Amino acid sequence: MGADALDAALAETVRRTGASIGALYLLAPDERLLCLDVVCGVPLEFAAPWTRVPLAGPAPVADAVREDRMVWVGSQEEMVRTYPRTAMVLPYPLALAAAPVTGVRRWGSLLLMWPATRPPHMTRRERGNITSSCRRLARLLEEAAEQGAPAGRERPRAVPVGAGQRSVPPELAVADFVDRLPGGSCALDLEGRFTYVSSGAADLLGREAGQLLGTLPWQSLRWLDDPVHEDRYRAAVISREPVSFTACRPPDQWLDFHLYPDDSGISARILPSSAHEPSPPASPQPAGAAGPARAGQLYQLTHLAAALAEVVGVQDVVDLVADQIMPAFGAQGLVLSTADAGRLRITGHRGYASESIASLDGLPLDTAFTPAGHALASGVPAFFADVEEMRRSYPEAPSVSGKQAWAFLPLVISGRPVGVCVLSYDSPHAFPAEERAVMTSLAGLVAQAFDRARLYDTKHELAHGLQQALLPRSLPAINGLRVAARYLPATRGMDIGGDFYDLIRLGDTAAAAVIGDVQGHNVAAAALMGQVRTAVHAHATLGTPPDEVLHRTNRLLTDLAPGLFTSSLYVHLDFARRRVTLASAGHPPPILRLPEGETRPLEVPPGPLLGIDPDAAFPVTEVPLTEGMLLALYTDGLVETPGVDLDDSITHLAHHLAEADDQDLHLLIDAVLSKTDTTRRRLDDIALLVLQKEACR
């Protein structure tokens, strides 16, 4: 009952907003994916590239949920600028809106599409209608959840825009009227199947009407089996605008096709064409050769190619293949393996029990023993439609998974094998030549992405290990001082940067704190960060004043000439004199919160960045060290936002610190970070060090 109500609500939303297409995406339980639940106005096949959309991906439905806002794309030109990957798979004139479906929690996203004939701007009333529709969908999902129904279906489904499919047979008078018209007429539903064929159309197409009804044109009429012709049909369905094309019926009869779509289907007029001269028949295709790929498969391949170009790590490749390539070919299992010391090591899998993976992992690369090993050694893909076919070729291959059909796709780059991708099925599965050709082409794209991902993971592990070794494992406990720190890497690049912090014990009556930011987010930045931190630590433990600590560290960097500059803030806390002395090398000012609640940026005149001028001076600032005062040191990644004035961002940070509870400094950091928009994409890494003078007891 809940699913039916949801379907009806989506269809009603499509009708009420004047859209031609609608879709509802729901968040997966781990909230990393948006899964298509129901689509309205187009065949389910059209939505194949987007049945599962990563929440972090560059797609309108993902942006709507992630940023909790309505996304409006008013034209194809705007689509190309803002969502180029989506535009590659939807090269049709249209307008699009995606809005978050939110109630007591985030449920997902509503997607609506209109023909390009509508105005390119959305009115306030239209936005209100879409927002209210999203609230209604959220209420239906919440009611279903209260009744114990799961959110989302195992497989997405398509529903008509109307209350039901309109399948009323044509009246005889209408049929007679159509037959009297020159040429031929026919009707197709939105799935592309013939629902009506006039006698004139049957004559022009060369088949009886009874042989065509209920079939797809490109299946029942092989001369229409061309992705160019199918693409024209897809363009009519998605854009809801008239489309025309010309095709040749063998041997030499050219026909003009005019398609007129609406929400119920497509009316087609077929007329003889005089614009083409007779041409010789095409050469017959060899038996077993792959025919032209379906337009839908070509768009799917284009979409996956763009997605594979953006993946970063090996797990990203595994997730993409599992979430998008497996459903595209109807597979139920996936294993990605790589060769290592003469054995096949599994790097990722889906649809297999852990016991099966344990049995398959580490199999020897014996071509007589495993089809995966043979595919890797020969570079030739292998397809097995059932268990018997597998046993005939590899009688000694282990049968531990219970799968019934397999495609073994070698991952080869410039003649160098990097791994094997295995797609498997729970029941026998024939692999037509066309499907084999698409799988083989896709394997080449997966191979390139897989090789890049392995290289990235290797570099990332090196960089991450280096950074963990350079940052302090823990901060020393200092009597009379409470301290907490946090480091967040940038979300782009190698998850490593040059931000650093440290707390240094200087006997029983003093301590020093330092924070800094080296240019870049790579191994060179991390290495230089380690050198700067070591230099500061060495000079500080000698009792050097703050300005001299920065001066000597600056001299070291100018001598090393690393080509990277560093900002730094050094703080000396003298518990005996109850004074705080600060010196800055081009670093953002610290935030001071006094015991009575006043919170403000502390003015510390900055010297130049470290590593520029070997003779630079660094002014010193001194303030009282009072009981209960709090000092926050941070790097610019916390306050720099494109389009926002830096002084305004620092003022906002001070406001957030003033509001935060200081009972637990770690929770205080959590509260500040949650209010400064650090949970989304970070273009820079962030370091935050908070110090508070405890009251004497």
DARAQUI-V871168 format. One record per backbone hydrogen bond with DSSP energy under -1.0 kcal/mol. NH is the residue of the N-H (numbers start at 0). CO is the residue of the C=O. If there is no record, write none. Layout:
nh->NH co->CO
nh->NH co->CO
This chain:
nh->4 co->0
nh->5 co->1
nh->6 co->2
nh->7 co->3
nh->8 co->4
nh->9 co->5
nh->10 co->6
nh->11 co->7
nh->12 co->8
nh->13 co->9
nh->14 co->10
nh->15 co->11
nh->16 co->12
nh->18 co->13
nh->19 co->112
nh->20 co->112
nh->21 co->39
nh->22 co->110
nh->23 co->37
nh->24 co->108
nh->25 co->34
nh->26 co->106
nh->27 co->32
nh->30 co->27
nh->33 co->52
nh->34 co->25
nh->35 co->50
nh->36 co->23
nh->37 co->23
nh->38 co->156
nh->39 co->21
nh->40 co->158
nh->45 co->42
nh->46 co->43
nh->47 co->44
nh->49 co->46
nh->50 co->47
nh->52 co->33
nh->54 co->31
nh->56 co->53
nh->58 co->56
nh->62 co->58
nh->63 co->59
nh->64 co->60
nh->65 co->61
nh->66 co->62
nh->68 co->63
nh->70 co->97
nh->72 co->95
nh->78 co->74
nh->79 co->75
nh->80 co->76
nh->81 co->77
nh->82 co->78
nh->86 co->82
nh->87 co->83
nh->89 co->85
nh->91 co->89
nh->94 co->113
nh->95 co->72
nh->96 co->111
nh->97 co->70
nh->98 co->109
nh->100 co->107
nh->102 co->104
nh->106 co->100
nh->107 co->100
nh->108 co->24
nh->109 co->98
nh->110 co->22
nh->111 co->96
nh->112 co->20
nh->113 co->94
nh->117 co->114
nh->126 co->122
nh->127 co->123
nh->128 co->124
nh->129 co->125
nh->130 co->126
nh->131 co->127
nh->132 co->128
nh->133 co->129
nh->134 co->130
nh->135 co->131
nh->136 co->132
nh->137 co->133
nh->138 co->134
nh->139 co->135
nh->140 co->136
nh->141 co->137
nh->142 co->138
nh->143 co->139
nh->144 co->140
nh->145 co->141
nh->146 co->142
nh->147 co->144
nh->148 co->143
nh->156 co->36
nh->158 co->38
nh->174 co->170
nh->175 co->171
nh->176 co->172
nh->177 co->173
nh->178 co->174
nh->179 co->175
nh->180 co->177
nh->183 co->269
nh->185 co->267
nh->186 co->195
nh->187 co->265
nh->188 co->192
nh->191 co->188
nh->193 co->214
nh->194 co->186
nh->195 co->186
nh->197 co->184
nh->201 co->197
nh->202 co->198
nh->203 co->199
nh->204 co->200
nh->205 co->201
nh->206 co->201
nh->211 co->208
nh->212 co->208
nh->213 co->193
nh->214 co->211
nh->218 co->215
nh->219 co->215
nh->220 co->216
nh->223 co->220
nh->224 co->221
nh->225 co->223
nh->229 co->225
nh->230 co->226
nh->231 co->227
nh->232 co->228
nh->233 co->229
nh->234 co->230
nh->235 co->231
nh->236 co->232
nh->237 co->233
nh->238 co->234
nh->239 co->235
nh->242 co->258
nh->244 co->256
nh->246 co->254
nh->248 co->252
nh->252 co->248
nh->254 co->246
nh->255 co->270
nh->256 co->244
nh->257 co->268
nh->258 co->242
nh->259 co->266
nh->261 co->264
nh->265 co->187
nh->266 co->259
nh->267 co->185
nh->268 co->257
nh->269 co->183
nh->270 co->255
nh->272 co->253
nh->288 co->285
nh->297 co->293
nh->298 co->294
nh->299 co->295
nh->300 co->296
nh->301 co->297
nh->302 co->298
nh->303 co->299
nh->304 co->300
nh->305 co->301
nh->306 co->302
nh->307 co->303
nh->308 co->304
nh->309 co->306
nh->316 co->312
nh->317 co->313
nh->318 co->314
nh->319 co->315
nh->320 co->316
nh->321 co->317
nh->322 co->318
nh->323 co->319
nh->324 co->319
nh->325 co->320
nh->327 co->323
nh->328 co->324
nh->330 co->325
nh->331 co->423
nh->332 co->423
nh->333 co->349
nh->334 co->421
nh->335 co->347
nh->336 co->419
nh->337 co->344
nh->339 co->342
nh->342 co->339
nh->343 co->362
nh->344 co->337
nh->346 co->335
nh->347 co->335
nh->349 co->333
nh->356 co->352
nh->357 co->353
nh->358 co->354
nh->359 co->355
nh->360 co->356
nh->361 co->343
nh->362 co->359
nh->364 co->341
nh->365 co->363
nh->368 co->365
nh->369 co->365
nh->373 co->369
nh->374 co->370
nh->375 co->371
nh->376 co->372
nh->377 co->373
nh->378 co->374
nh->381 co->407
nh->383 co->405
nh->389 co->385
nh->390 co->386
nh->391 co->387
nh->392 co->388
nh->393 co->389
nh->396 co->393
nh->403 co->424
nh->404 co->424
nh->405 co->383
nh->406 co->422
nh->407 co->381
nh->408 co->420
nh->410 co->418
nh->412 co->415
nh->415 co->412
nh->417 co->410
nh->418 co->410
nh->419 co->336
nh->420 co->408
nh->421 co->334
nh->422 co->406
nh->423 co->332
nh->424 co->404
nh->428 co->384
nh->435 co->431
nh->436 co->432
nh->437 co->433
nh->438 co->434
nh->439 co->435
nh->440 co->436
nh->441 co->437
nh->442 co->438
nh->443 co->439
nh->444 co->440
nh->445 co->441
nh->446 co->442
nh->447 co->443
nh->448 co->444
nh->449 co->445
nh->450 co->446
nh->451 co->447
nh->452 co->448
nh->453 co->449
nh->454 co->450
nh->455 co->451
nh->456 co->452
nh->457 co->453
nh->458 co->454
nh->459 co->455
nh->460 co->456
nh->461 co->457
nh->462 co->458
nh->463 co->459
nh->464 co->460
nh->465 co->461
nh->466 co->462
nh->467 co->463
nh->468 co->464
nh->469 co->465
nh->470 co->466
nh->480 co->477
nh->481 co->691
nh->483 co->689
nh->485 co->687
nh->487 co->685
nh->490 co->681
nh->499 co->515
nh->501 co->513
nh->503 co->511
nh->505 co->509
nh->510 co->572
nh->511 co->503
nh->512 co->570
nh->513 co->501
nh->514 co->568
nh->515 co->499
nh->516 co->566
nh->518 co->564
nh->525 co->521
nh->526 co->522
nh->527 co->523
nh->528 co->524
nh->529 co->525
nh->530 co->526
nh->531 co->527
nh->532 co->528
nh->533 co->529
nh->534 co->530
nh->535 co->531
nh->536 co->532
nh->537 co->533
nh->538 co->534
nh->539 co->535
nh->540 co->536
nh->542 co->539
nh->543 co->538
nh->548 co->544
nh->549 co->545
nh->550 co->546
nh->551 co->547
nh->552 co->548
nh->553 co->549
nh->554 co->550
nh->555 co->551
nh->556 co->552
nh->557 co->553
nh->558 co->554
nh->559 co->555
nh->560 co->556
nh->565 co->609
nh->566 co->516
nh->567 co->584
nh->568 co->514
nh->569 co->582
nh->570 co->512
nh->571 co->580
nh->572 co->510
nh->573 co->578
nh->574 co->508
nh->575 co->508
nh->577 co->573
nh->578 co->573
nh->579 co->622
nh->580 co->571
nh->581 co->620
nh->582 co->569
nh->584 co->567
nh->590 co->631
nh->591 co->599
nh->592 co->629
nh->593 co->597
nh->596 co->593
nh->599 co->591
nh->601 co->589
nh->606 co->583
nh->609 co->565
nh->615 co->612
nh->620 co->581
nh->622 co->579
nh->624 co->577
nh->627 co->692
nh->628 co->625
nh->629 co->592
nh->630 co->690
nh->631 co->590
nh->632 co->688
nh->634 co->686
nh->637 co->634
nh->638 co->635
nh->639 co->635
nh->643 co->640
nh->648 co->644
nh->649 co->645
nh->650 co->646
nh->651 co->647
nh->652 co->648
nh->653 co->649
nh->654 co->650
nh->655 co->651
nh->656 co->652
nh->657 co->653
nh->658 co->654
nh->659 co->655
nh->667 co->663
nh->668 co->664
nh->669 co->665
nh->670 co->666
nh->671 co->667
nh->672 co->668
nh->673 co->669
nh->677 co->672
nh->685 co->487
nh->687 co->485
nh->688 co->632
nh->689 co->483
nh->690 co->630
nh->691 co->481
nh->692 co->628
nh->693 co->479
